[in-house]
């Protein structure tokens, strides 16, 4: 029978979803005796200020969110100190999204997908599920070997980074230059009060503390040839699938940061403007909202409706100019609400600290002014002081 990579990947993902549901349910059996484990995702959306969604315990997308998102006060309950589950979860999320969008798969893509599935089930000790997962992985490997005309001994090893010529001579970093990065090593952390939220009627298993910013951890899902082939539909679909997942995890996210994350996912660590433009074009084509300040928003979330913000320390790599003015304004509104007599200068200092900053550099000042202007357009004069 002729090997069909797309059908093979679907079989592997469906098998994985069947095996993961009881594994996740068992983890929360004690804490959620009368509710499905998907209530955790509903509570997470509430904390993130996102509109409610319907979640299914048998949906692989929902299952993988449990592995790749910080679950409030629970942290990452499925992961180990090597972030095995989170890494595999992000890789599998990209595969899952590609299947959902009808993207084509190669024999190599199929082998990688099955290898991710196998390693995840292996981590959870699911011996019964491993048998079928390994069968699918072996079938894909044989198909790849036959397709390439090579001996099995020459088969590639998984997850080998493919570094593009664009990254030669770099220091190994994978982010855009950050002129706003603090030069001193003093830790700048948000004040504890910014994590305090209004009490809720029904206690949540993940707590009611405000969520901090959790950066997307890039995983290698392809090589630079995908970005080189961007005029082709196959490449476009792969880039869009990655972009959608990154925006879902980090959004609102600046287009430059999004482009760099996507490029890193395909082995490019230093991104030039022409390639960045092509990546951003795919984000637009994927239907993602890009506002006038060049921030990309997750599905169902808009600058007009989102009232949350995500504090972070200076240990987190998020340049201040890559924080949406909407998010900064939301933080200012919270701070001003808790300290109505706060002066403009005190508000600026507290806001910078909320996002791990101490020095008001030129770029920081620009973002603060944008946020203040936005806040004034939404508030009465007494709510935000006049400069």
C-alpha positions as a Python dict, from the first residue, in 0.01 Angstrom:
ca = {
    (1, 'X'): (0, 0, 0),
    (2, 'X'): (135, 342, -99),
    (3, 'X'): (239, 552, 201),
    (4, 'X'): (36, 871, 240),
    (5, 'X'): (213, 1117, 477),
    (6, 'X'): (-101, 1319, 542),
    (7, 'X'): (-310, 1016, 637),
    (8, 'X'): (-23, 884, 846),
    (9, 'X'): (7, 1209, 1044),
    (10, 'X'): (-370, 1216, 1102),
    (11, 'X'): (-364, 860, 1231),
    (12, 'X'): (-80, 946, 1468),
    (13, 'X'): (-245, 1261, 1604),
    (14, 'X'): (-580, 1087, 1651),
    (15, 'X'): (-409, 804, 1837),
    (16, 'X'): (-226, 1054, 2057),
    (17, 'X'): (-550, 1236, 2144),
    (18, 'X'): (-709, 907, 2250),
    (19, 'X'): (-416, 831, 2481),
    (20, 'X'): (-376, 1181, 2630),
    (21, 'X'): (-731, 1234, 2751),
    (22, 'X'): (-716, 977, 3034),
    (23, 'X'): (-362, 1087, 3124),
    (24, 'X'): (-472, 1449, 3174),
    (25, 'X'): (-796, 1348, 3346),
    (26, 'X'): (-606, 1135, 3597),
    (27, 'X'): (-387, 1433, 3687),
    (28, 'X'): (-690, 1637, 3793),
    (29, 'X'): (-915, 1358, 3921),
    (30, 'X'): (-872, 1465, 4285),
    (31, 'X'): (-899, 1843, 4234),
    (32, 'X'): (-1185, 1827, 3983),
    (33, 'X'): (-1399, 1529, 4086),
    (34, 'X'): (-1720, 1680, 3946),
    (35, 'X'): (-1587, 1863, 3640),
    (36, 'X'): (-1399, 1775, 3320),
    (37, 'X'): (-1035, 1884, 3316),
    (38, 'X'): (-1117, 2133, 3040),
    (39, 'X'): (-1249, 2371, 3308),
    (40, 'X'): (-882, 2455, 3368),
    (41, 'X'): (-860, 2606, 3019),
    (42, 'X'): (-1180, 2803, 3075),
    (43, 'X'): (-1036, 2945, 3396),
    (44, 'X'): (-711, 3025, 3216),
    (45, 'X'): (-900, 3224, 2951),
    (46, 'X'): (-1077, 3419, 3224),
    (47, 'X'): (-746, 3516, 3381),
    (48, 'X'): (-603, 3613, 3041),
    (49, 'X'): (-904, 3833, 2959),
    (50, 'X'): (-1001, 3622, 2660),
    (51, 'X'): (-1358, 3547, 2549),
    (52, 'X'): (-1499, 3209, 2661),
    (53, 'X'): (-1462, 2909, 2434),
    (54, 'X'): (-1600, 2559, 2422),
    (55, 'X'): (-1332, 2300, 2499),
    (56, 'X'): (-1345, 1927, 2437),
    (57, 'X'): (-1143, 1676, 2639),
    (58, 'X'): (-1081, 1471, 2324),
    (59, 'X'): (-956, 1766, 2118),
    (60, 'X'): (-578, 1745, 2072),
    (61, 'X'): (-550, 2123, 2057),
    (62, 'X'): (-700, 2152, 2407),
    (63, 'X'): (-480, 1873, 2539),
    (64, 'X'): (-163, 2035, 2408),
    (65, 'X'): (-258, 2369, 2563),
    (66, 'X'): (-244, 2197, 2900),
    (67, 'X'): (121, 2117, 2829),
    (68, 'X'): (234, 2444, 2671),
    (69, 'X'): (60, 2709, 2884),
    (70, 'X'): (141, 2805, 3239),
    (71, 'X'): (-167, 2699, 3436),
    (72, 'X'): (-178, 2981, 3687),
    (73, 'X'): (-58, 2881, 4033),
    (74, 'X'): (-22, 2521, 3914),
    (75, 'X'): (265, 2620, 3685),
    (76, 'X'): (347, 2338, 3442),
    (77, 'X'): (217, 2031, 3628),
    (78, 'X'): (303, 1783, 3353),
    (79, 'X'): (660, 1893, 3285),
    (80, 'X'): (1003, 1799, 3416),
    (81, 'X'): (1309, 2018, 3472),
    (82, 'X'): (1411, 1971, 3107),
    (83, 'X'): (1076, 2100, 2981),
    (84, 'X'): (1026, 1779, 2787),
    (85, 'X'): (647, 1797, 2776),
    (86, 'X'): (635, 2169, 2694),
    (87, 'X'): (881, 2133, 2407),
    (88, 'X'): (707, 1832, 2256),
    (89, 'X'): (373, 2002, 2310),
    (90, 'X'): (479, 2308, 2111),
    (91, 'X'): (617, 2093, 1830),
    (92, 'X'): (298, 1888, 1816),
    (93, 'X'): (82, 2201, 1826),
    (94, 'X'): (245, 2319, 1505),
    (95, 'X'): (181, 1979, 1346),
    (96, 'X'): (-178, 1980, 1468),
    (97, 'X'): (-238, 2330, 1328),
    (98, 'X'): (-87, 2230, 995),
    (99, 'X'): (-326, 1937, 972),
    (100, 'X'): (-622, 2156, 1068),
    (101, 'X'): (-537, 2396, 784),
    (102, 'X'): (-507, 2114, 532),
    (103, 'X'): (-134, 2158, 480),
    (104, 'X'): (55, 1887, 290),
    (105, 'X'): (308, 1667, 469),
    (106, 'X'): (621, 1493, 343),
    (107, 'X'): (752, 1157, 460),
    (108, 'X'): (1004, 1347, 671),
    (109, 'X'): (724, 1556, 825),
    (110, 'X'): (535, 1237, 909),
    (111, 'X'): (837, 1078, 1076),
    (112, 'X'): (897, 1387, 1286),
    (113, 'X'): (533, 1404, 1392),
    (114, 'X'): (528, 1039, 1497),
    (115, 'X'): (858, 1079, 1680),
    (116, 'X'): (709, 1369, 1880),
    (117, 'X'): (405, 1154, 1964),
    (118, 'X'): (618, 857, 2062),
    (119, 'X'): (845, 1060, 2291),
    (120, 'X'): (550, 1228, 2461),
    (121, 'X'): (377, 897, 2535),
    (122, 'X'): (710, 755, 2643),
    (123, 'X'): (746, 1039, 2893),
    (124, 'X'): (408, 950, 3043),
    (125, 'X'): (494, 579, 3053),
    (126, 'X'): (202, 480, 2830),
    (127, 'X'): (329, 140, 2718),
    (128, 'X'): (5, 45, 2547),
    (129, 'X'): (-5, 366, 2346),
    (130, 'X'): (363, 341, 2256),
    (131, 'X'): (318, 25, 2055),
    (132, 'X'): (91, 181, 1793),
    (133, 'X'): (284, 508, 1796),
    (134, 'X'): (609, 323, 1722),
    (135, 'X'): (446, 130, 1438),
    (136, 'X'): (345, 455, 1271),
    (137, 'X'): (689, 604, 1328),
    (138, 'X'): (860, 302, 1171),
    (139, 'X'): (629, 309, 871),
    (140, 'X'): (713, 674, 811),
    (141, 'X'): (1085, 606, 848),
    (142, 'X'): (1074, 325, 594),
    (143, 'X'): (881, 546, 353),
    (144, 'X'): (1135, 825, 397),
    (145, 'X'): (1428, 589, 342),
    (146, 'X'): (1273, 451, 26),
    (147, 'X'): (1188, 798, -100),
    (148, 'X'): (1544, 922, -51),
    (149, 'X'): (1711, 602, -169),
    (150, 'X'): (1928, 575, 140),
    (151, 'X'): (2010, 300, 384),
    (152, 'X'): (1842, 299, 723),
    (153, 'X'): (2178, 350, 893),
    (154, 'X'): (2203, 689, 726),
    (155, 'X'): (1874, 812, 865),
    (156, 'X'): (1874, 1155, 1017),
    (157, 'X'): (1860, 1217, 1389),
    (158, 'X'): (1565, 1414, 1525),
    (159, 'X'): (1568, 1777, 1624),
    (160, 'X'): (1908, 1862, 1476),
    (161, 'X'): (1914, 2240, 1437),
    (162, 'X'): (1965, 2358, 1083),
    (163, 'X'): (2131, 2699, 1102),
    (164, 'X'): (2101, 2929, 806),
    (165, 'X'): (2388, 3126, 652),
    (166, 'X'): (2214, 3435, 788),
    (167, 'X'): (2316, 3331, 1138),
    (168, 'X'): (2687, 3292, 1079),
    (169, 'X'): (2902, 3480, 1326),
    (170, 'X'): (2620, 3530, 1576),
    (171, 'X'): (2656, 3481, 1948),
    (172, 'X'): (2379, 3225, 1959),
    (173, 'X'): (2096, 3459, 2055),
    (174, 'X'): (1769, 3427, 1871),
    (175, 'X'): (1606, 3762, 1931),
    (176, 'X'): (1614, 4101, 1767),
    (177, 'X'): (1867, 4354, 1901),
    (178, 'X'): (1727, 4513, 2215),
    (179, 'X'): (1853, 4868, 2265),
    (180, 'X'): (1632, 4901, 2573),
    (181, 'X'): (1787, 4611, 2763),
    (182, 'X'): (1901, 4709, 3110),
    (183, 'X'): (2280, 4724, 3123),
    (184, 'X'): (2300, 4664, 3497),
    (185, 'X'): (2240, 4324, 3654),
    (186, 'X'): (2003, 4447, 3922),
    (187, 'X'): (1683, 4245, 3925),
    (188, 'X'): (1378, 4459, 3850),
    (189, 'X'): (1057, 4279, 3944),
    (190, 'X'): (696, 4398, 3940),
    (191, 'X'): (544, 4502, 4270),
    (192, 'X'): (341, 4215, 4419),
    (193, 'X'): (26, 4428, 4412),
    (194, 'X'): (2, 4416, 4032),
    (195, 'X'): (-72, 4045, 4050),
    (196, 'X'): (-372, 4099, 4278),
    (197, 'X'): (-711, 4066, 4113),
    (198, 'X'): (-1060, 4128, 4242),
    (199, 'X'): (-1200, 3835, 4446),
    (200, 'X'): (-1414, 3590, 4251),
    (201, 'X'): (-1733, 3420, 4366),
    (202, 'X'): (-1611, 3072, 4276),
    (203, 'X'): (-1250, 2980, 4360),
    (204, 'X'): (-1045, 2858, 4067),
    (205, 'X'): (-816, 2557, 4071),
    (206, 'X'): (-547, 2767, 3902),
    (207, 'X'): (-593, 3059, 4141),
    (208, 'X'): (-698, 3417, 4079),
    (209, 'X'): (-354, 3575, 4054),
    (210, 'X'): (-284, 3784, 3745),
    (211, 'X'): (-90, 3592, 3482),
    (212, 'X'): (265, 3705, 3416),
    (213, 'X'): (406, 3727, 3064),
    (214, 'X'): (528, 3387, 2945),
    (215, 'X'): (749, 3410, 2635),
    (216, 'X'): (708, 3160, 2356),
    (217, 'X'): (994, 2911, 2349),
    (218, 'X'): (1073, 2847, 1981),
    (219, 'X'): (1099, 2489, 1860),
    (220, 'X'): (1251, 2380, 1531),
    (221, 'X'): (970, 2275, 1297),
    (222, 'X'): (1155, 2297, 966),
    (223, 'X'): (1462, 2441, 799),
    (224, 'X'): (1540, 2758, 608),
    (225, 'X'): (1419, 2606, 281),
    (226, 'X'): (1061, 2664, 400),
    (227, 'X'): (1124, 3039, 423),
    (228, 'X'): (1310, 3033, 90),
    (229, 'X'): (1002, 2874, -69),
    (230, 'X'): (753, 3128, 68),
    (231, 'X'): (605, 3209, -274),
    (232, 'X'): (486, 2846, -275),
    (233, 'X'): (158, 2756, -105),
    (234, 'X'): (309, 2472, 98),
    (235, 'X'): (562, 2705, 257),
    (236, 'X'): (298, 2971, 319),
    (237, 'X'): (78, 2724, 505),
    (238, 'X'): (364, 2609, 727),
    (239, 'X'): (464, 2964, 818),
    (240, 'X'): (104, 3062, 889),
    (241, 'X'): (55, 2763, 1119),
    (242, 'X'): (359, 2862, 1324),
    (243, 'X'): (259, 3229, 1333),
    (244, 'X'): (-92, 3152, 1458),
    (245, 'X'): (38, 2944, 1747),
    (246, 'X'): (295, 3206, 1850),
    (247, 'X'): (30, 3479, 1848),
    (248, 'X'): (-204, 3258, 2050),
    (249, 'X'): (71, 3214, 2310),
    (250, 'X'): (218, 3568, 2323),
    (251, 'X'): (-35, 3800, 2164),
    (252, 'X'): (-59, 4090, 2152),
    (253, 'X'): (289, 4060, 2005),
    (254, 'X'): (486, 4311, 1797),
    (255, 'X'): (526, 4211, 1431),
    (256, 'X'): (907, 4222, 1461),
    (257, 'X'): (906, 3983, 1755),
    (258, 'X'): (659, 3755, 1577),
    (259, 'X'): (872, 3749, 1263),
    (260, 'X'): (1184, 3661, 1463),
    (261, 'X'): (1007, 3379, 1650),
    (262, 'X'): (879, 3236, 1321),
    (263, 'X'): (1223, 3263, 1161),
    (264, 'X'): (1384, 3086, 1456),
    (265, 'X'): (1134, 2803, 1416),
    (266, 'X'): (1284, 2746, 1072),
    (267, 'X'): (1650, 2769, 1171),
    (268, 'X'): (1712, 3141, 1109),
    (269, 'X'): (1854, 3322, 1409),
    (270, 'X'): (1928, 3661, 1253),
    (271, 'X'): (1646, 3801, 1047),
    (272, 'X'): (1686, 4053, 766),
    (273, 'X'): (1409, 4293, 672),
    (274, 'X'): (1316, 4137, 338),
    (275, 'X'): (1257, 3797, 495),
    (276, 'X'): (1075, 3955, 791),
    (277, 'X'): (839, 4131, 549),
    (278, 'X'): (751, 3800, 384),
    (279, 'X'): (677, 3640, 720),
    (280, 'X'): (458, 3929, 836),
    (281, 'X'): (269, 3911, 508),
    (282, 'X'): (179, 3551, 594),
    (283, 'X'): (53, 3657, 936),
    (284, 'X'): (-183, 3900, 765),
    (285, 'X'): (-292, 3637, 518),
    (286, 'X'): (-370, 3402, 807),
    (287, 'X'): (-639, 3645, 915),
    (288, 'X'): (-459, 3773, 1225),
    (289, 'X'): (-546, 4124, 1337),
    (290, 'X'): (-256, 4371, 1316),
    (291, 'X'): (-335, 4706, 1477),
    (292, 'X'): (-202, 5051, 1391),
    (293, 'X'): (89, 5011, 1633),
    (294, 'X'): (199, 4691, 1453),
    (295, 'X'): (89, 4449, 1722),
    (296, 'X'): (-66, 4116, 1627),
    (297, 'X'): (-368, 3994, 1827),
    (298, 'X'): (-499, 3641, 1894),
    (299, 'X'): (-831, 3534, 1751),
    (300, 'X'): (-1124, 3677, 1947),
    (301, 'X'): (-915, 3943, 2125),
    (302, 'X'): (-904, 4307, 2015),
    (303, 'X'): (-739, 4625, 2149),
    (304, 'X'): (-1086, 4765, 2224),
    (305, 'X'): (-1200, 4470, 2438),
    (306, 'X'): (-883, 4347, 2609),
    (307, 'X'): (-842, 4489, 2960),
    (308, 'X'): (-555, 4273, 3089),
    (309, 'X'): (-178, 4314, 3119),
    (310, 'X'): (103, 4067, 3190),
    (311, 'X'): (372, 4181, 3433),
    (312, 'X'): (729, 4057, 3391),
    (313, 'X'): (1073, 4109, 3544),
    (314, 'X'): (1383, 4214, 3351),
    (315, 'X'): (1485, 3848, 3346),
    (316, 'X'): (1223, 3801, 3074),
    (317, 'X'): (1332, 3892, 2721),
    (318, 'X'): (1060, 4137, 2617),
    (319, 'X'): (1180, 4481, 2505),
    (320, 'X'): (955, 4760, 2629),
    (321, 'X'): (893, 4877, 2274),
    (322, 'X'): (753, 4530, 2205),
    (323, 'X'): (480, 4576, 2467),
    (324, 'X'): (154, 4701, 2321),
    (325, 'X'): (45, 5052, 2425),
    (326, 'X'): (-290, 4890, 2503),
    (327, 'X'): (-125, 4654, 2751),
    (328, 'X'): (74, 4938, 2908),
    (329, 'X'): (-241, 5151, 2933),
    (330, 'X'): (-424, 4863, 3102),
    (331, 'X'): (-147, 4843, 3360),
    (332, 'X'): (-162, 5219, 3415),
    (333, 'X'): (-537, 5204, 3468),
    (334, 'X'): (-490, 4934, 3731),
    (335, 'X'): (-211, 5122, 3909),
    (336, 'X'): (-401, 5450, 3908),
    (337, 'X'): (-713, 5276, 4036),
    (338, 'X'): (-524, 5139, 4335),
    (339, 'X'): (-342, 5469, 4405),
    (340, 'X'): (-568, 5753, 4285),
    (341, 'X'): (-335, 6022, 4421),
    (342, 'X'): (-36, 5892, 4229),
    (343, 'X'): (144, 6163, 4029),
    (344, 'X'): (226, 6124, 3661),
    (345, 'X'): (591, 6064, 3747),
    (346, 'X'): (503, 5799, 4005),
    (347, 'X'): (270, 5635, 3754),
    (348, 'X'): (545, 5617, 3494),
    (349, 'X'): (791, 5468, 3744),
    (350, 'X'): (540, 5209, 3864),
    (351, 'X'): (446, 5119, 3508),
    (352, 'X'): (806, 5068, 3403),
    (353, 'X'): (865, 4848, 3706),
    (354, 'X'): (556, 4644, 3624),
    (355, 'X'): (729, 4540, 3304),
    (356, 'X'): (1077, 4494, 3450),
    (357, 'X'): (1216, 4836, 3363),
    (358, 'X'): (1381, 5104, 3572),
    (359, 'X'): (1546, 5346, 3329),
    (360, 'X'): (1321, 5563, 3115),
    (361, 'X'): (1508, 5543, 2789),
    (362, 'X'): (1392, 5715, 2474),
    (363, 'X'): (1207, 5407, 2352),
    (364, 'X'): (1043, 5358, 2691),
    (365, 'X'): (931, 5721, 2696),
    (366, 'X'): (773, 5684, 2353),
    (367, 'X'): (572, 5378, 2460),
    (368, 'X'): (465, 5545, 2784),
    (369, 'X'): (338, 5850, 2596),
    (370, 'X'): (141, 5632, 2357),
    (371, 'X'): (-15, 5446, 2649),
    (372, 'X'): (-99, 5769, 2833),
    (373, 'X'): (-262, 5916, 2523),
    (374, 'X'): (-465, 5598, 2481),
    (375, 'X'): (-568, 5597, 2845),
    (376, 'X'): (-674, 5962, 2833),
    (377, 'X'): (-890, 5893, 2532),
    (378, 'X'): (-1073, 5630, 2734),
    (379, 'X'): (-1088, 5802, 3075),
    (380, 'X'): (-1226, 6104, 3250),
    (381, 'X'): (-969, 6375, 3344),
    (382, 'X'): (-954, 6278, 3714),
    (383, 'X'): (-867, 5916, 3632),
    (384, 'X'): (-535, 6004, 3467),
    (385, 'X'): (-341, 6316, 3560),
    (386, 'X'): (-259, 6578, 3304),
    (387, 'X'): (109, 6639, 3231),
}
